[in-house]
Amino acid sequence: MNKDNREREERLQIMLSAHELRAIDDFRFKYRLPSRAAAVRELMKRGLEAISTGPASDGSRSKDFGVLHTREGSSFDTAEE
């Protein structure tokens, strides 16, 4: 285990809708993860390993990017690395 996984010194707070939280809980229970935090870390790891994207579209706001969808008009440009 590397040092980054043992020493968690930063807290990240996010707001989720009931539907988004249910999706995370469903993922957690499907894969028998020990906590919501573990499920979120696993989902973030998988997302970071996924397809490459370019920058977010101009005018995008934080609330435009949900766990289950991205609001119309906000997106990422796809980019090949």
PyRosetta script that sets phi, psi and omega in degrees:
from pyrosetta import init, pose_from_sequence

init()
pose = pose_from_sequence("MNKDNREREERLQIMLSAHELRAIDDFRFKYRLPSRAAAVRELMKRGLEAISTGPASDGSRSKDFGVLHTREGSSFDTAEE")
pose.set_psi(1, 132.2)
pose.set_omega(1, -179.6)
pose.set_phi(2, -84.3)
pose.set_psi(2, 165.9)
pose.set_omega(2, -175.6)
pose.set_phi(3, -58.4)
pose.set_psi(3, -36.5)
pose.set_omega(3, -178.0)
pose.set_phi(4, -60.3)
pose.set_psi(4, -32.9)
pose.set_omega(4, -178.9)
pose.set_phi(5, -79.6)
pose.set_psi(5, -20.4)
pose.set_omega(5, -178.0)
pose.set_phi(6, -90.5)
pose.set_psi(6, -36.1)
pose.set_omega(6, -173.9)
pose.set_phi(7, -110.4)
pose.set_psi(7, 98.8)
pose.set_omega(7, 178.5)
pose.set_phi(8, -101.6)
pose.set_psi(8, 104.6)
pose.set_omega(8, -174.8)
pose.set_phi(9, -106.4)
pose.set_psi(9, -9.8)
pose.set_omega(9, -177.6)
pose.set_phi(10, -112.6)
pose.set_psi(10, 140.4)
pose.set_omega(10, 177.8)
pose.set_phi(11, -107.7)
pose.set_psi(11, 136.5)
pose.set_omega(11, 177.2)
pose.set_phi(12, -120.1)
pose.set_psi(12, 119.5)
pose.set_omega(12, -178.7)
pose.set_phi(13, -108.4)
pose.set_psi(13, 130.2)
pose.set_omega(13, 176.9)
pose.set_phi(14, -133.5)
pose.set_psi(14, 155.0)
pose.set_omega(14, 176.4)
pose.set_phi(15, -103.5)
pose.set_psi(15, 135.4)
pose.set_omega(15, -179.5)
pose.set_phi(16, -128.6)
pose.set_psi(16, 150.4)
pose.set_omega(16, 172.0)
pose.set_phi(17, -78.5)
pose.set_psi(17, 167.4)
pose.set_omega(17, 178.0)
pose.set_phi(18, -60.4)
pose.set_psi(18, -38.0)
pose.set_omega(18, 179.7)
pose.set_phi(19, -67.0)
pose.set_psi(19, -39.7)
pose.set_omega(19, 179.0)
pose.set_phi(20, -66.3)
pose.set_psi(20, -43.3)
pose.set_omega(20, 179.0)
pose.set_phi(21, -64.2)
pose.set_psi(21, -39.2)
pose.set_omega(21, 177.7)
pose.set_phi(22, -62.1)
pose.set_psi(22, -40.2)
pose.set_omega(22, 179.0)
pose.set_phi(23, -63.6)
pose.set_psi(23, -40.3)
pose.set_omega(23, 177.6)
pose.set_phi(24, -66.9)
pose.set_psi(24, -43.6)
pose.set_omega(24, 177.5)
pose.set_phi(25, -62.9)
pose.set_psi(25, -40.6)
pose.set_omega(25, 177.6)
pose.set_phi(26, -60.5)
pose.set_psi(26, -43.4)
pose.set_omega(26, 177.0)
pose.set_phi(27, -61.6)
pose.set_psi(27, -45.9)
pose.set_omega(27, -179.9)
pose.set_phi(28, -56.4)
pose.set_psi(28, -50.0)
pose.set_omega(28, -176.5)
pose.set_phi(29, -72.2)
pose.set_psi(29, -35.0)
pose.set_omega(29, 178.3)
pose.set_phi(30, -59.9)
pose.set_psi(30, -40.8)
pose.set_omega(30, -176.9)
pose.set_phi(31, -102.4)
pose.set_psi(31, 10.6)
pose.set_omega(31, 174.0)
pose.set_phi(32, 55.3)
pose.set_psi(32, 42.3)
pose.set_omega(32, 178.3)
pose.set_phi(33, -79.1)
pose.set_psi(33, 148.9)
pose.set_omega(33, -172.0)
pose.set_phi(34, -74.0)
pose.set_psi(34, -17.9)
pose.set_omega(34, -176.7)
pose.set_phi(35, -158.4)
pose.set_psi(35, 165.9)
pose.set_omega(35, 173.3)
pose.set_phi(36, -61.4)
pose.set_psi(36, -40.9)
pose.set_omega(36, -179.5)
pose.set_phi(37, -60.1)
pose.set_psi(37, -42.5)
pose.set_omega(37, 178.3)
pose.set_phi(38, -63.1)
pose.set_psi(38, -40.2)
pose.set_omega(38, 179.0)
pose.set_phi(39, -64.2)
pose.set_psi(39, -43.7)
pose.set_omega(39, 179.8)
pose.set_phi(40, -64.9)
pose.set_psi(40, -42.9)
pose.set_omega(40, 177.4)
pose.set_phi(41, -61.0)
pose.set_psi(41, -41.7)
pose.set_omega(41, 179.1)
pose.set_phi(42, -65.3)
pose.set_psi(42, -41.8)
pose.set_omega(42, 177.9)
pose.set_phi(43, -64.5)
pose.set_psi(43, -39.5)
pose.set_omega(43, 177.7)
pose.set_phi(44, -66.1)
pose.set_psi(44, -41.4)
pose.set_omega(44, 178.0)
pose.set_phi(45, -59.7)
pose.set_psi(45, -46.8)
pose.set_omega(45, 179.6)
pose.set_phi(46, -63.1)
pose.set_psi(46, -39.6)
pose.set_omega(46, 178.9)
pose.set_phi(47, -64.9)
pose.set_psi(47, -41.1)
pose.set_omega(47, 179.9)
pose.set_phi(48, -68.4)
pose.set_psi(48, -24.9)
pose.set_omega(48, 178.6)
pose.set_phi(49, -88.2)
pose.set_psi(49, -7.7)
pose.set_omega(49, -175.2)
pose.set_phi(50, -76.8)
pose.set_psi(50, -167.6)
pose.set_omega(50, -176.4)
pose.set_phi(51, -55.9)
pose.set_psi(51, 150.3)
pose.set_omega(51, 177.9)
pose.set_phi(52, -77.2)
pose.set_psi(52, 145.9)
pose.set_omega(52, 175.8)
pose.set_phi(53, -131.6)
pose.set_psi(53, 162.2)
pose.set_omega(53, 174.0)
pose.set_phi(54, -90.7)
pose.set_psi(54, -164.9)
pose.set_omega(54, -179.1)
pose.set_phi(55, -69.8)
pose.set_psi(55, 159.2)
pose.set_omega(55, 175.9)
pose.set_phi(56, -65.3)
pose.set_psi(56, 152.6)
pose.set_omega(56, -179.5)
pose.set_phi(57, -65.4)
pose.set_psi(57, 151.5)
pose.set_omega(57, 179.7)
pose.set_phi(58, -57.7)
pose.set_psi(58, 140.0)
pose.set_omega(58, 177.1)
pose.set_phi(59, 84.3)
pose.set_psi(59, 0.0)
pose.set_omega(59, 178.4)
pose.set_phi(60, -68.5)
pose.set_psi(60, 144.2)
pose.set_omega(60, 178.5)
pose.set_phi(61, -122.3)
pose.set_psi(61, 160.0)
pose.set_omega(61, -178.0)
pose.set_phi(62, -53.1)
pose.set_psi(62, -44.5)
pose.set_omega(62, -176.4)
pose.set_phi(63, -67.3)
pose.set_psi(63, -12.2)
pose.set_omega(63, 178.9)
pose.set_phi(64, -75.3)
pose.set_psi(64, -18.2)
pose.set_omega(64, -175.0)
pose.set_phi(65, -108.2)
pose.set_psi(65, 103.2)
pose.set_omega(65, 179.3)
pose.set_phi(66, -100.3)
pose.set_psi(66, 171.4)
pose.set_omega(66, 177.2)
pose.set_phi(67, -68.3)
pose.set_psi(67, -38.3)
pose.set_omega(67, -174.4)
pose.set_phi(68, -100.8)
pose.set_psi(68, -14.3)
pose.set_omega(68, -179.4)
pose.set_phi(69, -162.5)
pose.set_psi(69, 164.3)
pose.set_omega(69, 173.2)
pose.set_phi(70, -116.6)
pose.set_psi(70, 131.2)
pose.set_omega(70, -177.7)
pose.set_phi(71, -60.7)
pose.set_psi(71, 138.7)
pose.set_omega(71, 179.4)
pose.set_phi(72, -53.8)
pose.set_psi(72, 135.6)
pose.set_omega(72, -178.9)
pose.set_phi(73, 98.6)
pose.set_psi(73, -17.0)
pose.set_omega(73, 175.3)
pose.set_phi(74, -114.7)
pose.set_psi(74, 136.5)
pose.set_omega(74, -178.0)
pose.set_phi(75, -165.1)
pose.set_psi(75, 177.4)
pose.set_omega(75, 170.7)
pose.set_phi(76, -109.6)
pose.set_psi(76, 141.9)
pose.set_omega(76, 171.0)
pose.set_phi(77, -75.4)
pose.set_psi(77, 136.2)
pose.set_omega(77, 177.0)
pose.set_phi(78, -79.3)
pose.set_psi(78, 140.9)
pose.set_omega(78, -178.4)
pose.set_phi(79, -140.6)
pose.set_psi(79, 138.6)
pose.set_omega(79, 175.3)
pose.set_phi(80, -93.4)
pose.set_psi(80, 134.1)
pose.set_omega(80, 177.0)
pose.set_phi(81, -96.0)
pose.dump_pdb("model.pdb")
